[in-house]
Amino acid sequence: RQNCPICMADIHTSRIGAQVLPCGHLLHRTCYNAMLQRGYRCPLCMHSAVDMSSHWKELDEEMAQTPMPPEYHNMTVEILCNDCSARSTVQFHILGMKCMHCESYNTAQAAGKQSAIS
């Protein structure tokens, strides 16, 4: 048995239809639609719940047009990708940090892992 992680009601006895996310987690369809109004990630595992590839391409373009100040040019950070679970070291950018393995921006900076490239 699994409860909907948004409303906490039992999904299997509910009259509301269920939505299976790409990660395999279940949400009520109404809860899923409400979640998409606020974000794109599974509330349990943080994987992208929808195809974000077109948004990632837009973000690539926006980042290319938004240079970082000189003091950040050589700054790298270690990230963890929420979509493929890979760790990588990437150049820091205020708009986002792209996973080198799956090209997702659904990433989080690993605690305390940043450095300047000499």
C-alpha positions as CSV (number, residue, x, y, z in Angstrom):
1,R,0.0,0.0,0.0
2,Q,1.1,3.5,-0.8
3,N,-0.3,6.9,0.3
4,C,-0.2,9.8,-2.0
5,P,2.8,11.9,-0.9
6,I,1.0,15.1,-1.4
7,C,-2.4,14.6,0.3
8,M,-1.4,11.4,2.3
9,A,-4.6,9.6,1.4
10,D,-4.4,5.9,0.3
11,I,-4.1,5.8,-3.4
12,H,-5.3,2.3,-3.9
13,T,-8.7,2.8,-2.2
14,S,-9.3,6.3,-3.6
15,R,-11.8,7.1,-6.3
16,I,-9.4,9.6,-7.7
17,G,-7.3,8.1,-10.5
18,A,-3.5,7.6,-10.0
19,Q,-0.6,9.1,-12.0
20,V,2.5,6.9,-12.3
21,L,5.6,9.1,-12.4
22,P,8.7,8.1,-14.5
23,C,10.4,7.2,-11.3
24,G,7.6,4.8,-10.4
25,H,6.0,6.7,-7.6
26,L,2.3,7.2,-7.5
27,L,0.2,10.4,-7.0
28,H,-3.4,11.1,-7.3
29,R,-4.0,12.7,-10.7
30,T,-5.4,15.8,-9.1
31,C,-2.4,16.1,-6.7
32,Y,-0.1,15.5,-9.7
33,N,-1.8,18.4,-11.7
34,A,-1.5,20.7,-8.6
35,M,2.2,19.7,-8.2
36,L,2.9,20.7,-11.8
37,Q,1.6,24.2,-11.0
38,R,4.5,24.6,-8.5
39,G,7.3,22.4,-9.8
40,Y,8.4,19.5,-11.9
41,R,10.0,17.0,-9.5
42,C,8.7,14.0,-7.7
43,P,8.0,15.0,-4.0
44,L,9.6,11.7,-2.8
45,C,12.8,11.2,-4.9
46,M,13.2,14.6,-6.7
47,H,13.5,13.0,-10.1
48,S,12.0,15.0,-12.9
49,A,8.3,14.0,-13.2
50,V,8.0,15.3,-16.8
51,D,10.2,15.6,-19.8
52,M,12.3,18.7,-19.2
53,S,14.6,18.5,-22.3
54,S,13.1,21.6,-24.0
55,H,13.4,23.6,-20.8
56,W,17.0,22.5,-20.4
57,K,17.8,23.7,-24.0
58,E,16.3,27.1,-23.1
59,L,18.4,27.2,-20.0
60,D,21.5,26.4,-22.1
61,E,20.8,29.4,-24.3
62,E,20.0,31.7,-21.4
63,M,23.2,30.7,-19.6
64,A,25.3,31.3,-22.8
65,Q,23.9,34.8,-22.8
66,T,24.4,35.4,-19.1
67,P,28.2,35.6,-18.4
68,M,29.2,35.2,-14.8
69,P,31.2,38.1,-13.1
70,P,35.0,37.6,-13.3
71,E,35.3,36.4,-9.7
72,Y,33.2,33.4,-10.6
73,H,34.8,32.5,-14.0
74,N,37.0,29.8,-12.5
75,M,34.7,28.5,-9.8
76,T,33.7,24.9,-9.9
77,V,31.2,23.0,-7.7
78,E,30.5,19.3,-7.1
79,I,26.9,18.5,-7.9
80,L,24.5,15.5,-7.5
81,C,22.0,14.9,-10.2
82,N,18.5,14.2,-9.1
83,D,17.7,12.5,-12.4
84,C,20.6,10.1,-12.9
85,S,22.2,10.2,-9.4
86,A,25.6,10.9,-10.8
87,R,28.1,13.2,-9.2
88,S,30.2,15.5,-11.2
89,T,32.3,18.7,-10.9
90,V,31.0,21.5,-13.1
91,Q,31.6,25.2,-13.5
92,F,29.4,27.2,-11.2
93,H,26.6,29.4,-12.8
94,I,24.0,31.3,-10.9
95,L,21.2,30.0,-13.3
96,G,22.0,26.4,-12.8
97,M,24.5,23.6,-12.9
98,K,24.2,21.0,-15.7
99,C,24.8,17.3,-15.1
100,M,27.7,16.1,-17.2
101,H,26.2,12.6,-17.5
102,C,22.5,13.2,-18.5
103,E,22.5,16.9,-19.3
104,S,19.8,17.6,-16.7
105,Y,19.7,20.8,-14.6
106,N,17.8,19.0,-11.9
107,T,20.9,19.1,-9.7
108,A,21.9,20.0,-6.2
109,Q,25.2,21.3,-5.1
110,A,27.1,18.9,-2.8
111,A,27.7,20.4,0.6
112,G,31.0,22.3,0.9
113,K,32.4,21.2,-2.4
114,Q,33.5,24.2,-4.4
115,S,36.9,25.4,-5.6
116,A,38.5,27.9,-7.9
117,I,40.4,26.7,-10.9
118,S,43.9,28.1,-10.9
